[in-house]
Amino acid sequence: MTTSDTVVPEPTPEQAALFARVRRMMLIAGLTTALAVCAVLIAVGYRLFKSEGRAPEAADITATLPKGAKIVATGVAGDRLVITLDIGGVTEIRTFDVHTLKPAGKLKFANEP
């Protein structure tokens, strides 16, 4: 036997029971952690595929403009469709959601008297 060899005594029955309990608790903690990570990955994957995985539905929508209104400009900014209107000398900007085409906002510009 050399000086680098160490003798490891056999664990007592109490120590063996403690080791078994610690192993069991670590197994439970590891499985719980793995289950939590899987749940997070499933939630993230579901959100990604649900929002970007399907094509937007085609919709035929008729938007009515006020009498005498003229469309000056249109554009897309992010997820919004932007329409600039001239309504009797007053400029108005209307925004719509690109996916649903529902109105998202209205901004009016007027000259000071």
PyMOL commands that place a pseudoatom at each C-alpha (Angstrom):
pseudoatom trace, name=CA, resn=MET, resi=1, chain=A, elem=C, hetatm=0, pos=[0.000, 0.000, 0.000]
pseudoatom trace, name=CA, resn=THR, resi=2, chain=A, elem=C, hetatm=0, pos=[1.351, 3.401, -0.988]
pseudoatom trace, name=CA, resn=THR, resi=3, chain=A, elem=C, hetatm=0, pos=[0.893, 6.702, 0.780]
pseudoatom trace, name=CA, resn=SER, resi=4, chain=A, elem=C, hetatm=0, pos=[-1.481, 7.957, -1.941]
pseudoatom trace, name=CA, resn=ASP, resi=5, chain=A, elem=C, hetatm=0, pos=[-3.957, 5.132, -1.307]
pseudoatom trace, name=CA, resn=THR, resi=6, chain=A, elem=C, hetatm=0, pos=[-6.604, 6.015, 1.206]
pseudoatom trace, name=CA, resn=VAL, resi=7, chain=A, elem=C, hetatm=0, pos=[-8.792, 3.598, 2.977]
pseudoatom trace, name=CA, resn=VAL, resi=8, chain=A, elem=C, hetatm=0, pos=[-12.463, 4.481, 2.906]
pseudoatom trace, name=CA, resn=PRO, resi=9, chain=A, elem=C, hetatm=0, pos=[-14.319, 2.847, 5.733]
pseudoatom trace, name=CA, resn=GLU, resi=10, chain=A, elem=C, hetatm=0, pos=[-17.658, 1.221, 5.020]
pseudoatom trace, name=CA, resn=PRO, resi=11, chain=A, elem=C, hetatm=0, pos=[-20.591, 3.474, 5.925]
pseudoatom trace, name=CA, resn=THR, resi=12, chain=A, elem=C, hetatm=0, pos=[-22.561, 2.589, 8.979]
pseudoatom trace, name=CA, resn=PRO, resi=13, chain=A, elem=C, hetatm=0, pos=[-26.217, 1.573, 8.506]
pseudoatom trace, name=CA, resn=GLU, resi=14, chain=A, elem=C, hetatm=0, pos=[-27.332, 5.045, 9.652]
pseudoatom trace, name=CA, resn=GLN, resi=15, chain=A, elem=C, hetatm=0, pos=[-25.024, 6.681, 7.108]
pseudoatom trace, name=CA, resn=ALA, resi=16, chain=A, elem=C, hetatm=0, pos=[-26.214, 4.347, 4.353]
pseudoatom trace, name=CA, resn=ALA, resi=17, chain=A, elem=C, hetatm=0, pos=[-29.839, 5.231, 5.165]
pseudoatom trace, name=CA, resn=LEU, resi=18, chain=A, elem=C, hetatm=0, pos=[-28.953, 8.936, 5.107]
pseudoatom trace, name=CA, resn=PHE, resi=19, chain=A, elem=C, hetatm=0, pos=[-27.202, 8.578, 1.725]
pseudoatom trace, name=CA, resn=ALA, resi=20, chain=A, elem=C, hetatm=0, pos=[-30.225, 6.771, 0.299]
pseudoatom trace, name=CA, resn=ARG, resi=21, chain=A, elem=C, hetatm=0, pos=[-32.547, 9.511, 1.576]
pseudoatom trace, name=CA, resn=VAL, resi=22, chain=A, elem=C, hetatm=0, pos=[-30.362, 12.252, 0.090]
pseudoatom trace, name=CA, resn=ARG, resi=23, chain=A, elem=C, hetatm=0, pos=[-30.252, 10.430, -3.276]
pseudoatom trace, name=CA, resn=ARG, resi=24, chain=A, elem=C, hetatm=0, pos=[-34.033, 10.083, -3.266]
pseudoatom trace, name=CA, resn=MET, resi=25, chain=A, elem=C, hetatm=0, pos=[-34.511, 13.802, -2.433]
pseudoatom trace, name=CA, resn=MET, resi=26, chain=A, elem=C, hetatm=0, pos=[-32.061, 14.813, -5.180]
pseudoatom trace, name=CA, resn=LEU, resi=27, chain=A, elem=C, hetatm=0, pos=[-33.886, 12.572, -7.672]
pseudoatom trace, name=CA, resn=ILE, resi=28, chain=A, elem=C, hetatm=0, pos=[-37.197, 14.230, -6.767]
pseudoatom trace, name=CA, resn=ALA, resi=29, chain=A, elem=C, hetatm=0, pos=[-35.649, 17.719, -7.066]
pseudoatom trace, name=CA, resn=GLY, resi=30, chain=A, elem=C, hetatm=0, pos=[-34.076, 16.856, -10.439]
pseudoatom trace, name=CA, resn=LEU, resi=31, chain=A, elem=C, hetatm=0, pos=[-37.321, 15.464, -11.840]
pseudoatom trace, name=CA, resn=THR, resi=32, chain=A, elem=C, hetatm=0, pos=[-39.256, 18.513, -10.616]
pseudoatom trace, name=CA, resn=THR, resi=33, chain=A, elem=C, hetatm=0, pos=[-36.742, 20.842, -12.243]
pseudoatom trace, name=CA, resn=ALA, resi=34, chain=A, elem=C, hetatm=0, pos=[-36.863, 18.899, -15.512]
pseudoatom trace, name=CA, resn=LEU, resi=35, chain=A, elem=C, hetatm=0, pos=[-40.668, 19.020, -15.469]
pseudoatom trace, name=CA, resn=ALA, resi=36, chain=A, elem=C, hetatm=0, pos=[-40.622, 22.803, -14.892]
pseudoatom trace, name=CA, resn=VAL, resi=37, chain=A, elem=C, hetatm=0, pos=[-38.139, 23.361, -17.748]
pseudoatom trace, name=CA, resn=CYS, resi=38, chain=A, elem=C, hetatm=0, pos=[-40.290, 21.240, -20.072]
pseudoatom trace, name=CA, resn=ALA, resi=39, chain=A, elem=C, hetatm=0, pos=[-43.394, 23.233, -19.127]
pseudoatom trace, name=CA, resn=VAL, resi=40, chain=A, elem=C, hetatm=0, pos=[-41.637, 26.529, -19.895]
pseudoatom trace, name=CA, resn=LEU, resi=41, chain=A, elem=C, hetatm=0, pos=[-40.342, 25.255, -23.248]
pseudoatom trace, name=CA, resn=ILE, resi=42, chain=A, elem=C, hetatm=0, pos=[-43.792, 23.982, -24.205]
pseudoatom trace, name=CA, resn=ALA, resi=43, chain=A, elem=C, hetatm=0, pos=[-45.376, 27.345, -23.301]
pseudoatom trace, name=CA, resn=VAL, resi=44, chain=A, elem=C, hetatm=0, pos=[-42.794, 29.294, -25.310]
pseudoatom trace, name=CA, resn=GLY, resi=45, chain=A, elem=C, hetatm=0, pos=[-43.126, 26.965, -28.307]
pseudoatom trace, name=CA, resn=TYR, resi=46, chain=A, elem=C, hetatm=0, pos=[-46.906, 27.173, -28.190]
pseudoatom trace, name=CA, resn=ARG, resi=47, chain=A, elem=C, hetatm=0, pos=[-46.824, 30.967, -28.202]
pseudoatom trace, name=CA, resn=LEU, resi=48, chain=A, elem=C, hetatm=0, pos=[-44.326, 31.119, -31.054]
pseudoatom trace, name=CA, resn=PHE, resi=49, chain=A, elem=C, hetatm=0, pos=[-46.183, 28.698, -33.282]
pseudoatom trace, name=CA, resn=LYS, resi=50, chain=A, elem=C, hetatm=0, pos=[-49.615, 30.092, -32.435]
pseudoatom trace, name=CA, resn=SER, resi=51, chain=A, elem=C, hetatm=0, pos=[-48.757, 33.711, -33.217]
pseudoatom trace, name=CA, resn=GLU, resi=52, chain=A, elem=C, hetatm=0, pos=[-46.498, 33.232, -36.256]
pseudoatom trace, name=CA, resn=GLY, resi=53, chain=A, elem=C, hetatm=0, pos=[-47.440, 29.784, -37.464]
pseudoatom trace, name=CA, resn=ARG, resi=54, chain=A, elem=C, hetatm=0, pos=[-50.750, 30.657, -39.053]
pseudoatom trace, name=CA, resn=ALA, resi=55, chain=A, elem=C, hetatm=0, pos=[-51.386, 32.982, -41.924]
pseudoatom trace, name=CA, resn=PRO, resi=56, chain=A, elem=C, hetatm=0, pos=[-53.599, 35.989, -41.332]
pseudoatom trace, name=CA, resn=GLU, resi=57, chain=A, elem=C, hetatm=0, pos=[-57.170, 35.395, -42.374]
pseudoatom trace, name=CA, resn=ALA, resi=58, chain=A, elem=C, hetatm=0, pos=[-58.363, 37.257, -45.428]
pseudoatom trace, name=CA, resn=ALA, resi=59, chain=A, elem=C, hetatm=0, pos=[-61.051, 39.761, -44.599]
pseudoatom trace, name=CA, resn=ASP, resi=60, chain=A, elem=C, hetatm=0, pos=[-63.225, 42.001, -46.718]
pseudoatom trace, name=CA, resn=ILE, resi=61, chain=A, elem=C, hetatm=0, pos=[-63.849, 45.162, -44.734]
pseudoatom trace, name=CA, resn=THR, resi=62, chain=A, elem=C, hetatm=0, pos=[-65.356, 48.424, -45.915]
pseudoatom trace, name=CA, resn=ALA, resi=63, chain=A, elem=C, hetatm=0, pos=[-64.268, 51.469, -43.960]
pseudoatom trace, name=CA, resn=THR, resi=64, chain=A, elem=C, hetatm=0, pos=[-66.514, 54.479, -44.286]
pseudoatom trace, name=CA, resn=LEU, resi=65, chain=A, elem=C, hetatm=0, pos=[-64.935, 57.900, -44.428]
pseudoatom trace, name=CA, resn=PRO, resi=66, chain=A, elem=C, hetatm=0, pos=[-66.574, 61.154, -43.387]
pseudoatom trace, name=CA, resn=LYS, resi=67, chain=A, elem=C, hetatm=0, pos=[-68.256, 63.145, -46.158]
pseudoatom trace, name=CA, resn=GLY, resi=68, chain=A, elem=C, hetatm=0, pos=[-65.709, 65.066, -48.224]
pseudoatom trace, name=CA, resn=ALA, resi=69, chain=A, elem=C, hetatm=0, pos=[-62.718, 63.166, -46.806]
pseudoatom trace, name=CA, resn=LYS, resi=70, chain=A, elem=C, hetatm=0, pos=[-59.778, 62.359, -49.054]
pseudoatom trace, name=CA, resn=ILE, resi=71, chain=A, elem=C, hetatm=0, pos=[-57.036, 59.848, -48.421]
pseudoatom trace, name=CA, resn=VAL, resi=72, chain=A, elem=C, hetatm=0, pos=[-53.731, 61.725, -48.551]
pseudoatom trace, name=CA, resn=ALA, resi=73, chain=A, elem=C, hetatm=0, pos=[-51.303, 58.924, -47.682]
pseudoatom trace, name=CA, resn=THR, resi=74, chain=A, elem=C, hetatm=0, pos=[-51.147, 55.340, -46.465]
pseudoatom trace, name=CA, resn=GLY, resi=75, chain=A, elem=C, hetatm=0, pos=[-48.378, 53.350, -44.853]
pseudoatom trace, name=CA, resn=VAL, resi=76, chain=A, elem=C, hetatm=0, pos=[-47.476, 50.501, -42.565]
pseudoatom trace, name=CA, resn=ALA, resi=77, chain=A, elem=C, hetatm=0, pos=[-45.645, 51.046, -39.278]
pseudoatom trace, name=CA, resn=GLY, resi=78, chain=A, elem=C, hetatm=0, pos=[-44.931, 47.842, -37.364]
pseudoatom trace, name=CA, resn=ASP, resi=79, chain=A, elem=C, hetatm=0, pos=[-48.255, 46.115, -36.756]
pseudoatom trace, name=CA, resn=ARG, resi=80, chain=A, elem=C, hetatm=0, pos=[-50.286, 49.162, -37.734]
pseudoatom trace, name=CA, resn=LEU, resi=81, chain=A, elem=C, hetatm=0, pos=[-51.825, 50.373, -40.990]
pseudoatom trace, name=CA, resn=VAL, resi=82, chain=A, elem=C, hetatm=0, pos=[-51.643, 54.176, -41.037]
pseudoatom trace, name=CA, resn=ILE, resi=83, chain=A, elem=C, hetatm=0, pos=[-54.006, 56.271, -43.168]
pseudoatom trace, name=CA, resn=THR, resi=84, chain=A, elem=C, hetatm=0, pos=[-53.742, 60.056, -43.416]
pseudoatom trace, name=CA, resn=LEU, resi=85, chain=A, elem=C, hetatm=0, pos=[-56.996, 61.822, -44.282]
pseudoatom trace, name=CA, resn=ASP, resi=86, chain=A, elem=C, hetatm=0, pos=[-57.872, 65.377, -45.291]
pseudoatom trace, name=CA, resn=ILE, resi=87, chain=A, elem=C, hetatm=0, pos=[-61.345, 66.167, -43.992]
pseudoatom trace, name=CA, resn=GLY, resi=88, chain=A, elem=C, hetatm=0, pos=[-62.362, 69.659, -45.077]
pseudoatom trace, name=CA, resn=GLY, resi=89, chain=A, elem=C, hetatm=0, pos=[-58.920, 71.152, -44.437]
pseudoatom trace, name=CA, resn=VAL, resi=90, chain=A, elem=C, hetatm=0, pos=[-58.364, 69.240, -41.179]
pseudoatom trace, name=CA, resn=THR, resi=91, chain=A, elem=C, hetatm=0, pos=[-55.688, 66.539, -41.247]
pseudoatom trace, name=CA, resn=GLU, resi=92, chain=A, elem=C, hetatm=0, pos=[-56.484, 63.311, -39.436]
pseudoatom trace, name=CA, resn=ILE, resi=93, chain=A, elem=C, hetatm=0, pos=[-54.397, 60.151, -39.027]
pseudoatom trace, name=CA, resn=ARG, resi=94, chain=A, elem=C, hetatm=0, pos=[-56.195, 56.866, -38.408]
pseudoatom trace, name=CA, resn=THR, resi=95, chain=A, elem=C, hetatm=0, pos=[-54.423, 53.652, -37.467]
pseudoatom trace, name=CA, resn=PHE, resi=96, chain=A, elem=C, hetatm=0, pos=[-55.653, 50.081, -37.796]
pseudoatom trace, name=CA, resn=ASP, resi=97, chain=A, elem=C, hetatm=0, pos=[-54.274, 46.767, -36.552]
pseudoatom trace, name=CA, resn=VAL, resi=98, chain=A, elem=C, hetatm=0, pos=[-52.719, 44.952, -39.520]
pseudoatom trace, name=CA, resn=HIS, resi=99, chain=A, elem=C, hetatm=0, pos=[-53.887, 41.491, -38.454]
pseudoatom trace, name=CA, resn=THR, resi=100, chain=A, elem=C, hetatm=0, pos=[-57.501, 42.254, -37.537]
pseudoatom trace, name=CA, resn=LEU, resi=101, chain=A, elem=C, hetatm=0, pos=[-58.041, 45.566, -39.395]
pseudoatom trace, name=CA, resn=LYS, resi=102, chain=A, elem=C, hetatm=0, pos=[-59.782, 46.943, -36.304]
pseudoatom trace, name=CA, resn=PRO, resi=103, chain=A, elem=C, hetatm=0, pos=[-59.320, 50.658, -35.573]
pseudoatom trace, name=CA, resn=ALA, resi=104, chain=A, elem=C, hetatm=0, pos=[-56.403, 51.256, -33.216]
pseudoatom trace, name=CA, resn=GLY, resi=105, chain=A, elem=C, hetatm=0, pos=[-56.425, 55.023, -32.881]
pseudoatom trace, name=CA, resn=LYS, resi=106, chain=A, elem=C, hetatm=0, pos=[-57.218, 58.419, -34.323]
pseudoatom trace, name=CA, resn=LEU, resi=107, chain=A, elem=C, hetatm=0, pos=[-55.161, 61.622, -34.281]
pseudoatom trace, name=CA, resn=LYS, resi=108, chain=A, elem=C, hetatm=0, pos=[-56.618, 64.954, -35.452]
pseudoatom trace, name=CA, resn=PHE, resi=109, chain=A, elem=C, hetatm=0, pos=[-54.653, 68.053, -36.382]
pseudoatom trace, name=CA, resn=ALA, resi=110, chain=A, elem=C, hetatm=0, pos=[-56.248, 71.493, -36.428]
pseudoatom trace, name=CA, resn=ASN, resi=111, chain=A, elem=C, hetatm=0, pos=[-54.954, 75.029, -36.851]
pseudoatom trace, name=CA, resn=GLU, resi=112, chain=A, elem=C, hetatm=0, pos=[-55.176, 77.416, -33.941]
pseudoatom trace, name=CA, resn=PRO, resi=113, chain=A, elem=C, hetatm=0, pos=[-57.817, 80.137, -34.400]
for i in range(1, 113): cmd.bond("trace and resi %d" % i, "trace and resi %d" % (i + 1))
show_as sticks, trace
zoom trace
